[in-house]
């Protein structure tokens, strides 16, 4: 959308976005200045060893063993290479290898995600990630193929615009319904808009604890309380009208 010119002719002064969130009750919204949602990367890593019979491991290179060492070693990046005051999560979501109980696997495939709320860490992580993989593979005589993809940068809410948005939300919904929340490690491609202009992303509560509707988004049991639609429409419409009336960027129209 950005490449196709959505932010040009006319160029917007600011952007607001919202997403349903079952950790908040219906009727509420959640806001936060600064980092709200994490940057997200996706990786696909193939470890290439040498298949052999399970009775003769010395005749091959055990891809399962090497891949297991990689999984363990990747955790050292967050625990030993990144300032503990910064966030980093490296999660291996799938590990597939082998075909028979008595054969040492020649290949292993790992897929997963990397998340951080820190731009500096996000910039450095691909090189650090591959360095660890390369070192483990070299130590065991294995090879690797790595596909590392960026998904989205950190969702960073503009401080001044967030202050305005929080005041607007509290006025339109009530101070008890507009809640300051902690950041989460999920990601959002809305962040690409925020790299181009001031933006605020916030959460729309859709949980109904009394009915047990609290399962997380993107799960098969997710069930939002649709009364939240009114809250979302009110919040969005009020933000836009308040922003225009406030003349925050010196607009004359």
N, C-alpha and C positions, 0 to 999 in steps of 0.2 A: 504493500500500500504506500509506504514512504517512497520507494523507488518510482512508483507510478504517479507521484505528485500530490498525494492527499493533503500534504502540509503546505502546499503552495497555491497561490492565486484562488482564494485569499489565504494568507498565512494566519493560522489561529494564534491567539495570545496565550492560551493555556489549554490544558486538556484534563478531563476528569474521567475516571473509570471505576467500576465496582464489580465485585464478584460475590456470588453466594458463599456463605461460610457456616457450616453446621456446628461450629464451636461457639457461635453466638446465637442467642435466642431471637426468634422472629420479633420484629419491632425495634431491633437495635441495629446500629452500624458500628464498625470498628475502624479507627484511623490511627495513623502513626506518622510522624515526621522522620525523614531519613530512610534508611533501609527497611523496607516492609517485607519483601519477598526475595528469595535468594536467586543468584545466577545459577544456571543449570547447564551442564554439559552431558553428553552421552558418549560412551565408548563401547567399542567392539574389539576384543583382543583375542587373537588366535595364537596359542602356544604350539609350536611345532617341535616335536621330539622325534623319537624313533620307536616304532612298535616292536615288541618282542614278546616272547612267552613269559608268563608270570613266574615260571620256575627259573628263569635266567635273566634277571633284571640288569645284570652287568652287560648284556648284549644290546641294550637299547637306551633310550632316554625317556624317562617316565614323564609324560606330559601332565598327568594328574598331579604328581609330586611337585613339578616345577610350577604349575599353575597355583597350587595351594600355597607355595612359598610367595608367589606374587600377591595373592590375596592378603596374606599376613603383612607383607612388606609395605603394601600401599597404605596401610593404616598408620605406618610410621611417619608419613608425610604430615598428617594432621597432628599427631602426638609429639613429634620431635622436630619438625621443620617449620611449623607455622606458629606464630605467637598465640599463646593460649587464650588471649583476649579477642582473637579473631575466630570466626566460624569456618569450619571446613568439614564436610561429610563426603566420604567416598564409600559408595555402596555397590557391591557386586550383586546384581539382581538374578543372574543365571550363570550356571556352571555346568557345561555339558562335555562329557568325554567318555571314551571307551565303548566297546561293543560286546565284550564277553567277560565273564568272571575270571578267566584264567589267562587273559591277554593284557599286557601293559599297553596302555593307550599311547598312540603316537601323536595325537592332537587333543587339544582342549580348547573350548570356546567360552570366553567370559564376556558378559555384557553387564553394563551398569551405568551409574550416574555419579556426577560430582556436583556438589552444591556448596556455595559460599555466599555470605552477605558482604564480602569485602572485595572491592575492585582490584586492589593490589594482589591479593591472593588469587583472584580469578585470572589475572593476566599471567601469573607465573605457573599456574598448576599444570598446563599441558606439558611443558618441558620437564618439570619435576616428575610428573607421572611417567613419562616415557623413560627418563633416566633410571627410575627404580625398576621398571620392567626390563630394560636392556641389561641392567646389572645382574638381576636374578637369572635371566636367560643365559647370559654369558658364563656365569658361574657354573651352570649345569650343562653347558654345551647345547642348549636349545636355541631355537630361533623364534621370532614372533612377527606377527602382522597386526598393526594397530590402526584402527580408524577412530579418530577423536573428533567429535562434532560439537560446536557451540549451539546451544538452543536459545538461551536468552541471558542478557546481563542482569545485574541486580536491579530490582524495582526500587528506585530511590525517590521518595516524595520530597518535592521542593519545600524547604522549611517555611518560607514566607507564605506560600500558597496553602500549605497544610494548616498553618495558623488561621488563615482566613476560612478554610473549609471547615475546620473544627468548630469555629464560632457559628458559621452558617448552619451546620448540622445540629448543633445544640439548640439553636434558636428554633429551627423548623420541627425537630423531633422531640426536643426536651433534653436537658442536660444528663438525665439518667439513661437516655437511649443512645447517646453518642459517646462511645467508650474508647479510650486510648488502649491499644492492644500491643502485645509483644510481636516481634517479627517471626515469620515462619520460614521453613526451608523449602517450601514449594516455590515454583517459579511462574513467571507471567511475561508473555511477550509484549505486554503493554509497556514494558521497560524500554523498548526501542523508541517509542514515542517520547518518553521522558529524556532520552539522549538528545532530542531535537528541540524541545521546548519545555517550560515548566509544567509539571503534571502532578496530580494526586490520584492515587489508587486507594480504594477503601473497601472494606468488607460489608456485605449485607447479611445480617443474621437470618438464618432460615430454620433454626432448630426449634423443636417443640418437645421439651424434656418430659412433659407430662405424658405425651403420647409415645415417647421413646424414639422420636425422629431425630436422631443425632449422629447417624452414620456418615462417614466422611464423603466428600465429593469424589466423583469418578469411581465409586464402588457400586456394585449391582443392587445394594440395599439402601442407597441414598434416597431419602424422601424429604423434600423441603416442605415447610409450612407455607402454603401459597398466600397466606395473609401478608407475607413479607413483600409481596408485589407492591402494595400500597406504600409501604415504607420506602422501597427503592425508587419508585416514581417520584415521591415527595422529595426525597433527598437529592435526586439528580436534577429535577426541575428547579428546586430552590437554589442549589449551587450555581446553576447557570444564570438565573435571574439575579441573584445576589452579586455574582461576579460582574455582570454587566452594569448593575447599578453602582457598584463600588468604584468603577473607573480605575481599577488597579494599575492599568498600564497606560493611563493617560489617553484613553480612547475618547473621541469626540462624537462618535456616532451612537 
